[in-house]
């Protein structure tokens, strides 16, 4: 009777594991057999002479023990041997000494403790399988978009649950500045990393990853999803600004217009998802000069000098375009460098006659290189451009200490005092005249012109490229 009561429960268990635990039947049979063998090995000392036969369709489990037949009274190990009289009484009347006798074992006869041990072993095996299946599933989905519901928020991370109640962790440094989540809110992110330390999968998602922007465009722009438009490069400063270079494989499709949509209908949804992060969409080109020119949009470039081996570019612009090229807090030029892969230096191009000047790089023996880089980031590339900039502006915009700025000014002034009647060793060439003053920040101009970035203005850019040649 005990065996008949067990049968329907096993069939129901198989159905549950197949539908809810995502474990296929073959794997489940293997796990059940291994679990039975582990319990039986503890009971009999070994499972080498045991056969476990599983039949999940009928809910039937049969266990057979293979024993060596020995003369009566000579049984030394009852787990491996059986007496001749006992073997013949067990439905095998013709068995002889030295032969093997197969004895069926009813597992339910071992009592409640054995069944509980089997249950615990089986649960442990199934949990391991589940964790392994989760790891393999999400490992293959790295870089893909996932949707989760906010379950709990801590100071350093947020716990999300997907549709299958799998746990996803969103660290604070992977969230967009300005992200604020409430419990029960549904958010989107990309799977950034999947670890499986000690068979405990940890799924980390990100909203600052470049792939997040890529996946949002694939979701919003059907042409990208269908492969008619390709995203060739992405550069992001999360929460501030982003640039994306796209290319069309169909001459009839404008890649920039397709990504922006009618009146910005497609890109507006992406901007809202990114907490109003400004996005510049530019057409991709294999011409590095033209690509850099487009990446610096909305600034109009006069000429470009490239060093393809060192991946450096010297860009010359009219004085009123320098601040647009650099952008508010230097974001535009940083993103252009990230997008193109070139280190971009901006120079002022003007017809005015300049006094002899010296590049800041000539002072590396006296001024720390990181200080020179900070000055160049704000548009000061020569000694006189630094000297002609108010001291307070240098402290504020270059984020340098007063003592450091005073030291730099003293060094530069001393150089010109010593050489006031002589020509510097390396004066800036007339056609690449350096800046006399650092580029001022024009946030209003930058923001007003940023809306033109998506237009590309291919014609003007191509003309600028011809001039650079």
C-alpha angles and dihedrals in degrees: 000000000000090000093051092051091052095054102073091042091057093049090051091048092054091050091049094050092047095051104030106026096042091228117141122231097250093053091045092053090050091050093048092050092048091049092051091048093051092053093043091048089057091049099044101027092242141032098203093103094043128097119200115195118191124198107176095175092063096029090240127148120182126188122193128187119206111212133181114239113233133173117280113277094020099090106130098168116028090193091062104023139049132193118251094240092050092048093051090048090054096074093281106099096160098053117124135203113283094026126111122256122200115215123190117228122208105211094200089063090070091071140233097311094058091048092050090049089051090049093051092047091049093049091051092051092047092050090053090050092049093051092048091049091050092050094049092046097052094037088064090049097056109138093020128118118259133182122217140173118236107247102168137355126211131178094263104029146009125231116222130187121208126210091280093048093251113155118245122186122212109191117211092243089056093053122090114255104261095032110141119174132195125203111271094022116134116228137174129228140149125255103252103175140000120198129182106195112170089353090297108123116216116194115198120193130193140203095185096057117112089234089064090064091045093052093047090054090048088052096047100036114059092194090062092047090050093049097246091116124038128204103225101177140004131194123182141180096188116239093007116058143329138195125205128187117209134185130197123218090197117068090209093062122077103214095203094047092046092053094046096043130201107328088348093299094146101040095044092070090052092048091053091049089052093051095257095312107171112239126201114198114198133176114253122235134178089224102098094202093052091042091054089046091054092043090057091055132164085041117085111231120216098193142339132215114199134200101191094181094055092033092233129139131194109205122196121202139170113267093253091054098051095082091049091052092050094041131194109328088354092288097135097054092041092053092045090054092048092047098048100032091232129120101236124206117189122216132182114245114204140146093230118116111247130200116244112286140182128228116241091237087072089068097058090114091060104027125052113252094234089057091052090049091051090053092047091050089061091050101265108128101152136051096247093048087059094045091049092053117088114256092236091055091052091052094046103039099036091042092228130147119256092244091053093049092048090050091051092048092049092052093048094045091049090053093055093041090055094046099035092124097037137068116254116250092246116023121187110263114250094240091052098037113176127232120280092199132022118260111266120227114252105184092170093052091044095051093043093051095041091081089066091059094088092055092071093201090217095182096058091042093052090050090051089051091054090052090052089056 
